[in-house]
């Protein structure tokens, strides 16, 4: 569930499975004697603060203590800006498959401000070996409700894909050794290598929330602070499909249109004598017509599947809502500008689908559910369709891939998450998150002992998408003092929609 701008890291875990309700045997660090050699680095043009990089060899297979095979974790760090330093916070930005170092580079200044400046910020990528694991898979997937024959076509396409993955040399050699339980162990390996207090501080977004819940349950004595943000239901993640993740998608689109009409001339979709409800009705009628009359441009075509995929992805980013409205208006009226066309080419996945090899491999290998027959997979597919009109069928192909996945991660966490830990978890969700609904934060907080769910009453995929001084204060109080907000806390946002703003424009100076 990475954002529309996410980069692709290609790792595919697959093979025989060890189920765990707690760590498989006592965790023995392999890195306590290692020291990280940090050096200055430039990760991307979007880098917002100076960064340091290092490489940490970790076991390729944590369950084989006699193995000498290693995997290189590529680490990046942004040093604390205030003293005294309180240690490090590790980040996972979702996917699975988001490039940790690139995302840290782009979000570093914002995360430093949100966390209060007293922590080093750390994220990692895997080795360059990952580049060898790109599966030769043409993304021909369409949304499941796009035609009478779409379900059968998707079943055949996904069968070809999962068979190809199963027979890959890389799947046989390392595929089963890279799953969420092993990534949780990687986090602890980094803790040991950092040589601080031996405790994990972690902020996981989207898929990173499932990772955060997992590492907290696997290593409860090693946890200092864990924030899970844009939260997946961890039980659904491991045992079913993320059915409830789109619970708020249709409401998010409705609220976007309502905010658009409130913004007046700042929103391109507004019309005299029209309401948001009328515009929503016309949008869905137009989208339905795209099944039979897709839009063709020199560089791309827009279909029933791809238009909804584009709109769905843009709802992740409330700071782009003016662009979102302009693109929808241009497509509906046939009046796209050259600038808008370039924006669509840059933003839109080829078919409106956003699954990557990484996401498919890690998530499907983690899951315990297998339904190799179409008729057995369809109930979950139809359940997703019922959840959301705008996007419930966008990930039909992903549901099918996981149901037919041949190989399981070697280690899975199958406990109930009701594991006492040193400090309880802070869960954060937004009201109108298109892909990780508020229900995920509630369910995770009810599963993790002592956890509290904070609701940010705004838009976007995570608390970072609109500034809320209330949320920032809660995050800093939790990190610095271990203080959780009161259950039922709702934080309003300070950053308005359709304002052409950046987070810096509304971040409170007294919290920087």
N, C-alpha and C positions, 0 to 999 in steps of 0.2 A: 503494500500500500504506500509506495514512495510518491512524493509530489510530482506534478507534471514535468518539473525541470530536473528530476533526479538523474544522476549518472548511473551507468550500468557496470556492476562488478560481477564477473561471471564465475560463480562457484556453484556446483551442483552436487549435493550430498545424496548418496544412495547405498544400500546393501543390507546386511543382517542387523537386527535391532536388539539392543539391551534396554529393557524397561527399568526405570528407576523411580522410586518414590522419594528418594533422598540420594545424595551423591553415591555413586557406585564404589563403595569402599571409601576410606578416609582420603580426603584430598591431600596430596603431597605436592608441594610446589616444586617446580623444576627450575625456578628462576631466581630464588632468593640470593644466590651467589653472583648473579649477573648484574652488571651495572650498565645502564643505558648511556650510550655515547651520543649526546645531543649536538646538533650543528644547525646553523641558520639555513632556512630553505624558503623557497617561493613555490607555493602549491598551485595557485591559480591567479588569473588576472583580477578575480573578484576578492582577493585576500584583503581583509580589513584590518589586520594587526600583524606585527612581526611574529614569525613562527619558527619553531625549532623542530627538527625531525630526527628520528632514530629508528633502528630496526631491532626487533626482538624475536629471536628464534624460540618457538614454542613447539611442544610435541605435536606431530601430525595426528597421532592416535593416543589420546590420553588414557585409554583403557589398556594399553599395552606398555607397561612400565619398562620393559626391556628393549623396546624399539628405539632406534637412534634417528629415525626419520624426523625431520623438522619442517615446520612451516614458518616463514618469515612474516611477522606482523609489522607493517609499516606504520609507525606512530608519528603523530604530530602533536605539538604542545604550544599553547599560548601562555606565557608566564603571567602570574598574578600581577596586577597593577598596584595593589595596596599591600602594606605590611601591617601586622605579621601575616605571612602566608599560612593558610590553613590546610595545605595539602592539595590534592588533585581531584577534579571531577572528570570522570570518563563519560563520553557521549556515544549514543548510537542513534542515528537520524532516520532509521526506518528502512523500508524496503520489504524484506531484507534485500540488501544490495546497494543501498546508498553508499557512496564513497565517503567514509568518515572524515578523511583529511580535507577533502574539497569542501564538504559542507561546513566543517569547522572553520576553514579559511573564510568562507563567505559569511558565516554567522558569528564569527568570533567576537566582534565588537559588541554585538547585541547580547550574546550570552555572557560576556564579561560584565556588562552593565546589569543584566538580570540577576546574576549570581552574587553581585556585590563587590567584585574586584579582589577578593582575598584568596581566590583559588586559582591554581593552574588548571587550564582546560585541556583535556587530552582526548584524542580519538585515533582509531587505527584503521588501516586498510590491510588486506592480505597481500601475499607475495605476488610478484609479476607472473608467477606460474598460473595465476588465475586467467591470464589472457589466453592460455591454451585450452580453456574449458568452455569456449563459446560454442554452443550447439548450433549446427547448421540447420536452423529451423526458420523457414519463411513464415512470418506472422500473417497467416491467411484468415485468422479468426475474425468472425463477425459477431455481433451481439445475438444472443440466443433466440430472440423474438423478432428477428429482422425479416424472416420469411417462413413459408411452410416447411422448407427443407433445411433450415439452418441447424436444427438440433442434430439431424443425421450427418450433415456435413461436418459439424464441429466434433461429433463423436469419432468420425473417421480421421479427421485432421489430428486430433489429440491422441488417437491410438498410434498413428504413425510416429508422432513425436515421442511418446513415452517408450515405444519400442526402440526407437533410435537411441534414446538416452540409456536404456537398459543395456544395449549392446555396445556402448562406447567403451573404449579402452580406459578412459579416465574414470568412468563410473565404476569400473571393476577395481581400479587401483586406489583411488582416493575418495570416490563419491560418497561413501557412507560416513566419512570421518569429518564432515563439515556440516553440522546442524546446530540448532540453538543451544543444546546442552554443552556442546564443545565451545561455542562462542562464549557461553557463560564462564567456562573454565579459562578461556583466553582473558576475560576481564580480570579474573583472579590472578592469572599469571602476570598481567600488567601491574596489578597492585603490588605484587611481590617484587617485581623488577624496579618499581619506582622507589622502593626503600623508604617509605614514609612510616605510617603507623600501622600498616598491615590491614587497613580497612578500606572497603569499597565505597566511594561516593559516585553515584551514577545518575544520569538523566537520559531516559530513553523515550524517544518519540515514535508514535505509530507502531510499527513492528518492534521498535526498541522497547515499547511498554511490555510486550510479551516476554522479551528477553529480560527486562528488569524484574518482572514477577518471577521468572524462572530462576535467575541468579539469586534472588532473595530467598526463595524456597530451598534451593540447593545448598546455599552457603549462608545460613541465617546468622552465624557467629562472625561472619566476615563483613557484614553490612553496617556501614555508618549512616549514610543517607541515600535514599533512592527516590527519585522523582519519575513518575510515569505520566506522560503527557500525550494527548490524543490516543486514548487507551483502547486497546483490543481486549475483549473478554478472553482471559487466558485459558479458560476451559474450552471454549469454542476453538481457540487457536490449535490446541493439541488434539482435540477429540472429534471435531466436526468441521464445519465451515464457518466463516465469519458472517453468519446470517444477519446478526443484529448490527453489523458495522454501518449499514446504509439506512438505519432507522430514521435518521434526521436529514437525509439527502433531499427528499421532496420538499420538506419544510424549509430547508436552506434555499432552494431555488425560489420558492414562494416568497420568502422573506427578502431575498435579493431583489426581486421585482418590486416588492413594496417599498424597499429602500430606494430603488431607482426612481419611482414616481414621486417619492418625497424629495428627492434631490433635484427634481425639475430639469432645467437645461443642462445640468452636469451629467445627465444620463441620456444616452442616444435613443433609448427605447421609449421615452415618454412621448405621448401624443395628446393633442387636445381632445377632450370628450372621451378619453379612454381611461380605464382603470388598470391596476396591476392584475386583477382577476381576468379582465378581458384579454390583456396581453398574454397571460399564461395560457388561456384557452387557445388563442391563435397560434402560440408557439407549438403546442402539442399537435394541433391540426396540421401545421406546416411540417413538423417532424414526421408525422405519420405519412404524409404525402411523399416524403423523400424515399420511402420504400419503393415507389414506382417512378419517381422523377428525381433522381439524384442530380446534384449540381456539379458540373464539370468546369474546371479551370485548366489552363495550360500545364500547371505543375502538380495538380492534385484534383481529386474528386471528393465531394462531400455527400455522404450517404446517411441513412437512418442510424447506422452504427457510429460513424465517425463524428457527426455533429454532436450527438449526445455525449460521446467520449470527450470531445473538446470542452463542452460546457461543464461537464462533471469535473474535469481537471481544473478548469479556471475557478470553480467554486472553492478550491483549496486556498486561493490567494485573494483576500478581500482588497488588498491594495491595488489589484488589477481590475476591480469591478467596472471602472469606467471603460477600460479596454474590452472587458467581457461584453458589456452592453453594446459597444460599437461593433464588435464582431458579429454578435447575434443579429443586430439590426442590418448590417451589411449583407449577411447571408440571406436573411429573410426578404430583403428588398431587392437583392441583386446589385447593390451599389457599393461593393467593396472597393476601397481605395488600394493603390499599390502598397501603401504602408500596412494596411490591414491584411492584405494578401501575404506579405512577407511575415507578418506576425503569426498568421495561421500556419504557414509552412514551418516556422520555427517551433511552434507550440504543439502542433497536432501530431500524435503518433500516427503511423500509416493507416490504421483502420479504426482508430479510436480506442484501441486496446492498450493497456499499460502494464502487462505482465512482462517480466524479464526472466532470463534463464535462472538468475539467482533466486528470485522470488519463488518461482516454480519449484526449483530444486530443494531449497531449504524448507520452505513451508510444507510442500507435499511429502517430503521425507520425514518431517517431524510428525505429521498427522497419523493417528492410529486408524482412522476410517479408510476402508477400501470397499468400493462397490464396482466391480469390473463389468457389470451388465448395465446397459443404458436404462432399462426400466427401473433399476434400483437406484440409479443416480438422479433420476428425474424429480423425485419428491423434494430433494434439496434445491434443485434448480428452480422448480416452481415456487418454492418458499421464498427464494431470493427475488423472483419476479414480483411477488405480492408485496414485498417490502417497499419497493420504489418503482414508480412509473418512469422516472427519468433515467435510472441507471441500474435497475435490478437485474437486467439481463446482460450487462456489460461484461461481467466476469463469468458467464456460463462456461466458457472454454476452460477457465482456470479451475472451476469446480470439477469439471470432467477430468482434467489432467490429474488432479489430486486423487480423485476416486479410483483412477486406473494406474496410479503410480506403482512401479514394480519394486522399488527398492526403498528400504527404511533406513533412517539415520541409525547409526550404531548405538547411540545413547539417546534416550528420550526421557524427559521428566514427566512422570505419570502420577505424581502426588497430588494432593488436594489444595495446596498452597496455604493450608491452615497450619503454618509453621511459625512458632514464636521466634522473633528475631530481636537483635539488639535495639533497633529503632524502627518504628513503623513507617510505612510508605506513604508519600504524598501523591495522590492521583489528581490529575487536572484534565478537564474536558471543556469544550466549548459548546454553546447551545446549537450552533449550526455548522458542525463539522460534517462534510459530505461523506466521509469514509470511515471515521471512527466515532460512533455516536456516543452521546452522553451515557447511554446505558452501559457501555463498556467500562467507563470509569466507575460507575456505581457498582457493577458486578465485581470488578477487580477489588475495589475497596472493601466490599463485603466478604471477600475471600481471604484477604491478607490481614492477619490479626492487627487491630489497632489502626489500620489505614483510614485515611479521610479523603473523600472526594471533594474537590473544589470546582465549582462551575463558573467558567468565565462566560458571561452573557454576551457573546459576540459571534463572529463568523470565522471560518478558516480552519485549516488542519493544524491545530496546536495552539497553545497560548501565545506563541510568538507572532501570530499573524495580525493581531491588533493589540496595541499597548493598553494595559490596564495597570494603573499604579497599585490597585488593590491586590492583583495577582502577584506583581513584583514584590510587594511587601511580604506576602505570604511565603513566596519562594525564599527570600532572603532570611526571614525569621526561621524557616525550617532548616536551611543550610547552616546558618550561624549558631542558632540556639537549640535546634531540635524541636521547635514549637510548631505544632500543627494548627491549622485553622479550625474553628468550631465546625462540627458536622452541619451540613446544610448551608455553608457559606456560598454566596453568589457574588461574584465580582463583576461590576460593570466595566465597560471599556471606555477609555478616554480618547481613542483615535477614531474619528468619524469616517464613514464610507464616502466614496466619491470626492475625496479631498486632495488627491494627488500627493499624499503624504508619505513620509518615511517614518520608521520607528523613532528616529532621533527627534523628530518634530514634536512628539508627544511624551517622550520619556521624562519623568520627573527629575529635575536636577538634583534634588536632595537624596535621591536613591542611586545616583550614578557612582 
